[in-house]
Amino acid sequence: MSDVKTALIILDGMGLSEDPVGNAVTPETMPFLFSQMDLHGHARLAASGEAVGLREDVVGNSEVGHLTIGAGRIVPSTLNRMDQAYTDGSWQRHPLWSEIVSRQPCHIVGLLSDAGVHGHLDTLWRSAELAVANGCTDVIVHPVLDGVDSPAGSASELLQRLRQKLSDLPHLRLGMVMGRKCFCDRSGSPEPARQFVEALSNIPNLPSFDESALAKIENERDFEPHGNPGVTGARARETIVLTSHRADRAVQVARVMRENFRVFAPIALPDAVPAEQTFFPSTPLQDGLAVELAAAGLETTRIAEDCKFPHVTSFFNGLNETITSHSFPIPTPAEDDLPNQPEMSADQVADKVIDEIETGSSHLLVVNIANLDQIGHLGRLDLAKIAAAKVDAVAQRICEAAARHSWNTLFVADHGNADRVETETGKAFGSHTARPVPFIVVPSPGHHVTWRVHEGSLANVASSVLASMMKPCPASMHPPLLDFQPRQVEAP
């Protein structure tokens, strides 16, 4: 049975909830996928908190979701590693602080968020505290307002929490306050990042920050740069500690920063912050689904829109750059164009998936369909419903092609999002949710499935993929959710 082939389709941002409030993930918007859940059964998987290596109260995200799906086990997140290092004192004792102290002033720049997706307010105040503890006498904290991972409208509360944490620290000032739009840009163009860095360098020329201004905007994500009086801008060759703990939305701004500043970060950022300037360098995983398939000599293909392509490659591989695969990144619309293109490039992704099913030589396709997450972040139920309908339509197209060519098709999500895009009052929510995600199986006509359990976590997905390919599950992985057997053909 070595020729059994599987398509693993990751429906980014598809949480499950019976709550109708702000929910675009329903049988009405996604009739095909819900019909397959009824027909073949499904599992509800935990995708947040400790089940995926995060803090108990932290919702899941795409990086952690894809990492856990690919690893088949719980991998401690960078944020958890930072928590441990702060508690045991090893972060404070890190030798990088001596270099940072020697290059004062120290600018602490990072996302003011309680979601922990790309950054966390704890990392901001802890970095400032440890800089002071190691001898920094000029520390300037520049909070970047969220409004995406943390709900829109939460900035004032988060600023209050940050101020409280920083209130007892000497030698510390608040500098620039700005929304995340330019800071978190990943369009490929350096221009938004340049706007952020230019503002950081010209704080005296910015409007003075008044917290009441936050109430006048729809989303703090778009908050224009403001400065606190008496604070000079970041000057050439000064030190920046960039507190982002995930690369995909930090790398562009880090690349611009490094042109004039010495930049340090929790993790390495490609072509911007090398490992020797990081506090918590990542260690690539030496196990997981991709490793198992490579050892068996089986080819994999990765397909996703550009905005999610690192997730089906680097993160899915456990940051192991030695793993090779056939790769097909699909151009994605610019973020500013998403309100007018909720369908995104889903049809082009499906076209490539179907082409690979029909003509490709790979045994496993790993695919990300991004709409439910990217459009869910906009916080508009009307757009999220359009996105959900498109996702459902391309899922049906893929399953029909898979059935024609005897492929098994597995659907899973990496975290919730489109299951709650608005609140009861119609206000934009647009953040990830901690709700369970579906694991849906559409077996090929030649197979049937027997479910072992209908509850689990993303750590059960890798072994379930191996089961669909009739491959054994290594002891390092969580057990599969189900078994696949060849369908018995009755004699005429």
C-alpha positions in Angstrom: 0.0 0.0 0.0 3.0 2.3 -0.4 1.2 4.2 -3.2 -1.6 5.5 -1.0 -1.8 9.2 -1.4 -3.2 12.0 0.8 -4.0 15.6 0.5 -3.9 17.5 3.9 -5.8 20.7 3.6 -5.4 23.2 6.4 -8.4 25.6 6.5 -6.7 28.5 8.2 -9.0 30.0 10.9 -11.9 27.6 10.9 -13.1 27.2 14.4 -16.2 25.3 15.5 -19.0 26.8 17.5 -22.8 26.5 17.8 -23.0 30.1 18.9 -24.4 32.0 15.9 -23.0 35.4 17.0 -20.5 36.7 14.4 -20.1 33.1 13.1 -19.3 32.5 9.5 -18.5 28.8 9.9 -21.9 27.3 9.6 -23.7 24.6 7.6 -25.4 27.4 5.7 -22.1 29.0 4.6 -20.1 25.8 4.2 -22.7 23.1 3.3 -20.2 20.7 1.6 -17.8 20.4 4.5 -20.5 20.1 7.1 -22.1 17.4 5.0 -18.8 15.5 4.9 -18.6 15.8 8.7 -22.0 14.2 9.0 -21.3 11.5 6.4 -17.8 10.4 7.5 -17.7 11.6 11.1 -15.2 14.2 12.4 -13.1 15.0 15.4 -12.9 18.3 17.4 -9.3 19.2 18.2 -7.9 21.6 20.7 -5.7 24.2 19.0 -5.0 26.7 21.8 -3.3 26.8 25.2 -1.2 24.0 26.7 -2.5 21.5 24.1 -0.2 23.2 21.5 2.6 24.3 23.7 1.2 27.7 24.7 0.2 29.3 27.9 -3.1 28.1 29.3 -4.8 31.3 28.4 -3.3 32.0 25.0 -5.2 31.3 21.8 -3.7 29.4 19.0 -2.1 30.9 16.0 -0.9 29.9 12.6 2.8 29.4 13.5 2.1 27.2 16.5 -0.7 25.4 14.7 1.3 24.4 11.7 4.3 23.5 13.9 2.2 21.2 16.0 0.4 19.7 13.0 3.8 18.9 11.4 5.5 17.7 14.6 2.8 15.4 15.8 3.5 16.3 19.4 3.5 19.4 21.7 6.4 21.7 21.0 7.0 24.4 23.7 6.4 27.9 22.1 9.0 30.7 22.2 6.7 32.6 24.6 6.7 29.6 27.0 10.5 29.3 26.8 10.7 33.1 27.6 8.4 32.6 30.6 10.6 29.9 31.9 13.8 31.9 31.4 12.3 34.9 33.1 11.3 32.8 36.1 14.5 30.9 36.5 16.7 34.0 35.9 18.5 32.7 32.8 17.1 35.5 30.6 18.5 38.1 33.0 21.9 36.4 33.1 22.1 36.2 29.3 25.4 37.6 28.0 23.8 39.7 25.3 22.7 42.2 28.0 26.3 43.3 28.5 26.6 44.3 24.8 23.2 46.0 24.9 24.2 48.0 28.0 27.4 49.1 26.2 25.3 50.6 23.4 22.9 52.8 25.3 20.2 54.1 24.9 18.2 50.9 24.6 15.0 51.1 22.6 12.5 48.3 23.4 10.1 48.0 20.4 7.3 45.5 20.3 3.6 44.6 19.9 1.4 45.6 22.8 -0.8 42.5 22.8 -2.2 40.0 25.2 -2.8 37.4 22.5 0.8 36.2 22.2 0.5 35.5 18.5 3.4 37.7 17.3 4.4 39.4 20.5 3.2 40.0 24.1 3.0 42.9 26.5 4.9 40.7 29.0 7.8 40.6 26.7 7.8 44.4 26.4 7.9 45.1 30.1 10.2 42.2 31.0 12.7 43.3 28.4 12.7 46.8 29.9 13.0 45.5 33.4 15.9 43.2 32.5 17.7 46.0 30.6 17.5 48.2 33.7 18.5 45.2 36.0 21.6 44.8 33.8 22.7 48.4 34.1 20.9 50.3 31.3 20.3 53.9 32.5 18.4 55.0 29.4 15.6 52.7 28.3 12.8 53.9 25.9 9.8 51.6 25.4 7.9 52.0 22.1 4.6 50.0 22.2 3.0 49.0 18.9 -0.8 48.8 19.2 -2.5 45.6 18.1 -6.2 45.6 17.3 -5.9 42.4 15.3 -4.7 39.5 17.5 -5.9 41.5 20.5 -9.4 42.7 19.8 -9.9 46.2 18.4 -10.5 48.7 21.2 -8.3 46.9 23.7 -5.3 49.3 23.4 -6.2 51.6 26.3 -6.5 48.7 28.8 -3.3 47.2 27.5 -1.5 50.5 27.8 -2.7 50.8 31.4 -1.3 47.4 32.2 2.0 48.2 30.5 2.3 51.5 32.4 1.6 49.7 35.7 4.4 47.2 35.0 6.8 49.9 34.1 5.9 52.4 36.8 8.5 51.3 39.4 11.4 51.1 36.9 14.0 53.9 36.9 15.7 55.3 33.8 12.7 54.5 31.6 10.4 56.5 29.3 7.7 55.8 26.8 8.6 56.8 23.3 6.6 56.4 20.1 3.1 54.9 20.1 1.9 53.6 16.7 -0.5 51.0 15.2 0.8 47.7 13.9 -0.1 48.2 10.2 3.4 49.2 9.1 5.2 47.3 11.8 3.6 43.9 11.0 3.5 44.3 7.2 4.6 41.2 5.3 3.7 42.4 1.7 7.3 42.0 0.5 7.8 45.7 0.0 10.1 47.5 2.5 8.2 50.8 2.3 5.7 50.2 5.1 8.6 49.2 7.4 10.5 52.3 6.3 7.6 54.4 7.4 7.7 52.8 10.8 11.4 53.3 11.2 11.3 56.8 10.0 8.7 57.7 12.6 10.8 56.0 15.3 13.7 58.2 14.3 11.7 61.4 14.3 9.7 61.3 17.5 10.1 65.0 18.4 8.4 65.9 15.1 5.4 63.6 15.7 2.1 64.7 17.3 2.1 64.3 21.0 0.5 61.2 22.2 -2.8 61.6 24.0 -4.6 58.4 24.9 -8.0 60.0 24.3 -7.1 59.9 20.6 -7.5 56.1 20.6 -11.3 56.5 21.1 -11.5 58.4 17.8 -10.3 55.6 15.5 -12.1 52.5 14.5 -9.1 50.2 15.0 -5.8 50.9 16.8 -4.1 48.9 14.1 -4.2 52.0 12.0 -3.2 54.5 14.7 -0.8 57.1 13.2 2.6 57.5 15.0 2.6 59.8 18.0 5.4 60.6 20.4 5.7 61.3 24.1 7.2 64.8 24.8 10.8 65.0 25.7 11.8 61.8 24.0 14.4 61.9 21.2 14.1 59.6 18.2 16.2 56.5 17.7 19.6 57.5 16.3 22.0 55.7 14.0 24.0 52.9 15.7 21.8 52.8 18.8 20.4 49.6 20.1 16.9 48.2 19.4 15.5 45.2 21.2 12.7 43.9 19.0 10.4 41.8 21.2 8.6 39.9 18.4 8.8 36.2 19.0 7.6 35.1 15.5 9.5 35.9 12.3 6.9 36.3 9.6 5.5 39.7 10.6 8.8 41.0 12.2 11.3 40.3 9.5 10.5 43.2 7.2 10.8 45.9 9.8 13.9 44.2 11.3 15.6 44.3 7.9 15.0 48.1 7.7 16.1 48.6 11.3 19.4 46.8 10.8 20.4 49.3 8.1 21.1 51.9 10.9 20.7 50.2 14.3 22.1 47.2 16.2 19.0 44.9 16.5 18.5 42.2 19.1 15.5 39.9 19.3 14.2 36.8 21.0 14.5 34.7 17.8 16.6 34.9 14.7 15.0 36.9 11.8 16.3 36.0 8.3 18.7 38.5 6.8 18.1 40.8 9.8 18.9 39.4 13.2 21.4 36.5 13.2 21.3 33.8 15.9 24.2 35.4 17.8 22.0 38.5 18.4 19.1 36.5 19.8 18.1 35.4 23.3 16.3 32.3 22.4 17.6 30.8 19.1 15.3 28.2 17.6 16.4 24.6 17.5 15.1 22.8 14.4 13.1 19.7 15.1 14.7 16.4 14.1 11.4 14.5 14.0 7.9 15.0 12.7 5.8 14.1 9.7 8.1 15.6 7.1 11.1 13.7 8.6 9.1 10.4 8.6 8.1 10.7 5.0 11.5 11.8 3.8 13.0 8.7 5.6 10.5 6.6 3.7 11.5 8.1 0.4 8.1 9.7 -0.1 7.7 13.1 -1.8 5.7 16.0 -0.5 4.3 19.1 -2.2 3.5 22.3 -0.4 0.9 24.8 -1.8 -0.3 28.0 -0.2 -0.8 31.7 -0.8 2.4 33.7 -0.2 1.0 35.0 3.1 0.8 31.5 4.5 3.6 29.8 2.6 6.1 29.8 5.4 3.6 27.9 7.5 3.3 24.9 5.2 7.1 24.8 4.7 9.3 26.1 7.5 6.8 25.9 10.4 5.4 22.6 9.2 8.9 21.2 8.9 9.7 22.2 12.5 12.1 24.9 11.2 14.3 22.1 9.8 15.7 23.6 6.6 17.3 20.3 5.5 13.8 19.0 4.5 13.0 19.5 0.8 9.7 19.4 -1.0 8.0 20.6 -4.1 6.9 24.1 -3.5 4.2 26.2 -5.1 3.6 29.6 -3.6 0.5 31.4 -5.0 0.4 35.2 -5.2 -1.9 36.7 -2.6 -3.8 40.0 -2.7 -2.3 43.0 -0.8 -3.8 43.3 2.6 -5.4 46.6 1.7 -7.2 44.9 -1.1 -8.7 42.1 1.0 -12.1 43.9 1.7 -12.7 43.9 -2.0 -11.3 40.3 -2.6 -12.6 38.0 0.2 -12.2 35.1 -2.2 -8.4 35.9 -2.2 -6.5 33.4 -4.4 -8.4 30.3 -3.2 -9.3 29.2 -6.8 -5.7 29.4 -7.9 -4.7 27.3 -4.9 -7.3 24.8 -5.7 -6.3 24.7 -9.4 -2.7 23.9 -8.4 -3.9 21.2 -5.9 -6.0 19.5 -8.5 -3.2 19.7 -11.0 -0.9 18.0 -8.5 -3.5 15.3 -7.8 -3.9 14.6 -11.5 -0.3 14.8 -12.6 2.0 15.2 -9.6 4.3 12.5 -8.3 4.0 13.4 -4.6 2.5 11.1 -2.0 1.4 14.0 0.3 0.1 17.4 -0.5 0.2 20.0 2.4 -2.1 22.9 1.5 -3.2 26.1 3.3 -6.4 27.9 2.3 -6.1 31.3 4.0 -9.4 33.0 3.6 -11.1 32.3 6.9 -8.1 33.7 8.8 -7.1 36.6 6.6 -10.7 37.8 6.0 -11.8 36.9 9.5 -9.2 39.4 10.8 -11.2 42.2 9.1 -14.0 41.8 11.6 -16.8 41.9 9.0 -19.4 39.0 9.0 -20.5 39.8 5.5 -17.0 39.4 4.1 -16.3 36.3 6.3 -19.4 34.6 4.9 -18.2 35.2 1.3 -14.8 33.8 2.3 -16.4 30.7 3.9 -18.5 30.0 0.9 -15.4 30.2 -1.3 -13.5 27.9 1.0 -16.3 25.4 0.9 -16.5 25.5 -2.9 -12.8 24.9 -3.4 -12.9 22.1 -0.8 -15.6 20.4 -2.8 -13.6 20.8 -6.1 -10.5 19.3 -4.4 -12.5 16.3 -3.0 -14.0 15.5 -6.3 -10.6 15.4 -8.0 -9.2 13.4 -5.1 -12.0 10.8 -5.5 -11.4 10.5 -9.2 -7.7 9.6 -8.6 -8.2 7.6 -5.4 -6.6 10.1 -2.9 -7.6 10.5 0.7 -8.5 14.0 1.7 -8.0 15.3 5.2 -9.1 18.8 6.4 -8.0 20.5 9.6 -7.7 24.0 10.9 -4.8 25.5 12.7 -6.9 27.8 15.0 -10.2 29.5 15.2 -11.1 32.9 13.7 -14.0 33.1 11.3 -16.2 31.4 13.9 -16.4 34.8 15.7 -15.7 37.9 13.6 -18.2 40.3 15.3 -19.6 40.7 18.8 -23.2 40.7 19.9 -23.5 44.4 19.1 -22.0 44.0 15.6 -18.6 45.4 16.6 -15.6 44.0 14.8 -13.9 41.2 16.8 -11.5 39.8 14.1 -9.1 38.0 16.5 -8.3 34.3 16.8 -10.5 32.2 19.0 -9.8 29.4 21.5 -12.5 27.2 20.1 -11.9 23.7 18.9 -11.2 23.1 15.2 -12.4 20.3 13.0 -10.6 17.3 11.6 -12.6 16.1 8.6 -11.8 13.0 6.6 -13.1 12.3 3.1 -11.7 8.8 2.3 -11.0 7.7 -1.2 -13.5 5.3 -2.8 -11.1 2.5 -2.0 -10.9 3.1 1.7 -13.1 3.4 4.8 -12.3 4.8 8.2 -12.8 3.7 11.7 -12.7 6.4 14.3 -10.7 5.7 17.5 -11.7 8.9 19.2 -13.6 12.1 18.2 -11.6 14.4 20.6 -7.9 15.3 20.5 -5.6 18.1 19.6 -3.5 19.2 16.6 -0.8 16.9 17.9 -2.9 14.0 16.7 -2.9 15.1 13.1 0.5 13.9 11.9 0.0 10.3 13.0 -3.5 10.4 11.4 -1.9 11.5 8.1 0.5 8.5 8.4 -2.5 6.3 9.1 -4.2 7.5 5.9 -1.0 6.6 4.0 -0.9 3.2 5.6 2.4 4.1 7.4 3.3 3.3 11.0 3.2 6.0 13.7 6.5 6.6 15.5 6.4 6.6 19.3 7.3 10.3 19.5 3.9 11.2 18.0 0.5 11.4 19.6 -1.6 8.5 18.4 -3.9 8.7 15.3 -7.5 9.6 15.6 -8.7 6.9 13.3 -7.7 3.9 11.2 -7.9 3.5 7.4 -8.7 0.1 5.8 -9.1 -0.9 2.2 -12.7 -1.2 1.3 -13.8 -4.7 0.8 -15.4 -5.3 -2.6 -18.2 -7.9 -2.4 -18.2 -10.6 -5.0 -21.0 -10.3 -7.6 
